[in-house]
């Protein structure tokens, strides 16, 4: 009786989108050129990078049904090398992260903001961005998404390198 009830609850939960799992993707190492004279921040993510999460493969690995949606859970950046960071994020005043279909996609999905951090806290070697709620990434991922950024700030006094992680929650 209890086993039948548990099975019924599990099946009902699966039908309600209550099953979810997280998938991570690394952000390739980025470099912000330094300038002892300062000046405007040249860029934060010089090139958009593709979202390489294969949702269909991830659901198959977990023997779950097809995904119904996907939401951003975390965007984190870390100064490299991680063991002994060379610098911090003081050169950035605010960051905005966007998702859009890749340039090779024929999708008409608009570019949308998915995360931001304003102001960027000082003296930090790791930063977590605030997630913009309610953005379903699944159509973007299925269309071949890319992530880009805009930021304001100033050139760091010395070249700074960083990488990061993007975590997406997939809902069944």
BELDACOR-V657674 format. One record per residue. N is the residue number from 1. RES is the residue in three letters. PSI is psi in whole degrees, -180 to 180 (999 if undefined). OMEGA is omega in whole degrees, -180 to 180 (NA if undefined). D_LAST is the distance of its C-alpha to the last C-alpha in whole Angstrom. Layout:
N|RES|PSI|OMEGA|D_LAST  N|RES|PSI|OMEGA|D_LAST
This chain:
1|UNK|-49|-180|27  2|UNK|-40|179|25  3|UNK|-42|178|23  4|UNK|-38|179|22  5|UNK|-43|178|21  6|UNK|-41|178|18  7|UNK|-42|179|17  8|UNK|-43|179|17  9|UNK|-42|179|15  10|UNK|-46|179|12  11|UNK|-43|179|12  12|UNK|-41|179|12  13|UNK|-38|179|10  14|UNK|-37|180|7  15|UNK|-19|-177|8  16|UNK|7|-179|8  17|UNK|19|-178|5  18|UNK|-13|179|7  19|UNK|131|178|5  20|UNK|161|176|6  21|UNK|158|-179|9  22|UNK|143|176|11  23|UNK|133|-179|13  24|UNK|150|173|17  25|UNK|134|177|19  26|UNK|147|172|23  27|UNK|124|-179|25  28|UNK|150|180|28  29|UNK|135|-179|32  30|UNK|155|179|33  31|UNK|130|176|37  32|UNK|114|-178|39  33|UNK|137|178|42  34|UNK|158|176|45  35|UNK|118|179|48  36|UNK|-17|179|50  37|UNK|-6|-178|51  38|UNK|-128|-177|48  39|UNK|178|-179|47  40|UNK|150|177|44  41|UNK|120|-177|41  42|UNK|-41|177|40  43|UNK|162|177|37  44|UNK|-47|170|34  45|UNK|96|-174|31  46|UNK|-36|180|34  47|UNK|136|173|32  48|UNK|146|178|28  49|UNK|146|-176|26  50|UNK|147|171|23  51|UNK|118|-175|19  52|UNK|16|179|19  53|UNK|125|177|15  54|UNK|95|-175|14  55|UNK|-42|-179|11  56|UNK|-45|178|11  57|UNK|-41|-180|13  58|UNK|-39|178|11  59|UNK|-37|178|8  60|UNK|-40|179|12  61|UNK|-30|-177|13  62|UNK|3|-179|11  63|UNK|45|178|11  64|UNK|174|177|7  65|UNK|-177|180|6  66|UNK|153|180|6  67|UNK|142|176|4  68|UNK|-24|177|5  69|UNK|169|177|7  70|UNK|133|-178|9  71|UNK|147|177|12  72|UNK|132|179|15  73|UNK|-38|-176|16  74|UNK|143|167|19  75|UNK|120|-178|22  76|UNK|138|175|25  77|UNK|143|-179|28  78|UNK|132|174|31  79|UNK|141|179|34  80|UNK|157|-7|35  81|UNK|146|-175|37  82|UNK|-37|-177|34  83|UNK|-34|178|37  84|UNK|82|-175|40  85|UNK|139|179|38  86|UNK|87|-179|41  87|UNK|-172|179|41  88|UNK|-174|-176|38  89|UNK|21|-180|36  90|UNK|-20|-178|40  91|UNK|-11|-177|40  92|UNK|131|176|37  93|UNK|-43|176|37  94|UNK|153|-177|34  95|UNK|140|174|31  96|UNK|128|-179|28  97|UNK|136|-177|25  98|UNK|154|171|24  99|UNK|144|178|21  100|UNK|159|172|23  101|UNK|148|179|22  102|UNK|158|-177|24  103|UNK|-22|179|28  104|UNK|-5|-179|28  105|UNK|149|176|25  106|UNK|10|-179|26  107|UNK|146|177|23  108|UNK|14|178|25  109|UNK|140|-180|22  110|UNK|158|171|24  111|UNK|132|179|24  112|UNK|148|176|23  113|UNK|134|-179|24  114|UNK|-17|179|21  115|UNK|157|177|23  116|UNK|167|174|27  117|UNK|114|-180|29  118|UNK|119|-6|32  119|UNK|161|175|35  120|UNK|124|-179|34  121|UNK|146|-177|36  122|UNK|157|176|39  123|UNK|27|-179|40  124|UNK|136|174|36  125|UNK|-10|175|35  126|UNK|134|177|31  127|UNK|140|174|29  128|UNK|128|-179|26  129|UNK|155|175|25  130|UNK|135|-178|24  131|UNK|134|174|21  132|UNK|118|-175|21  133|UNK|155|170|18  134|UNK|9|179|16  135|UNK|117|177|16  136|UNK|114|-178|13  137|UNK|-13|-175|13  138|UNK|-47|179|11  139|UNK|-33|179|14  140|UNK|-44|180|17  141|UNK|-44|179|15  142|UNK|-28|180|15  143|UNK|-2|-176|19  144|UNK|76|-173|20  145|UNK|156|170|20  146|UNK|152|-179|23  147|UNK|135|178|23  148|UNK|174|-178|27  149|UNK|154|166|29  150|UNK|149|-179|32  151|UNK|156|173|34  152|UNK|152|-179|37  153|UNK|-151|-179|40  154|UNK|159|177|43  155|UNK|136|177|43  156|UNK|156|-179|43  157|UNK|-31|177|47  158|UNK|156|179|45  159|UNK|135|-179|43  160|UNK|137|174|39  161|UNK|148|179|37  162|UNK|161|172|33  163|UNK|-168|-178|30  164|UNK|-172|-179|26  165|UNK|139|173|23  166|UNK|128|179|19  167|UNK|127|-180|16  168|UNK|134|174|13  169|UNK|123|179|10  170|UNK|130|-180|7  171|UNK|137|180|4  172|UNK|999|NA|0
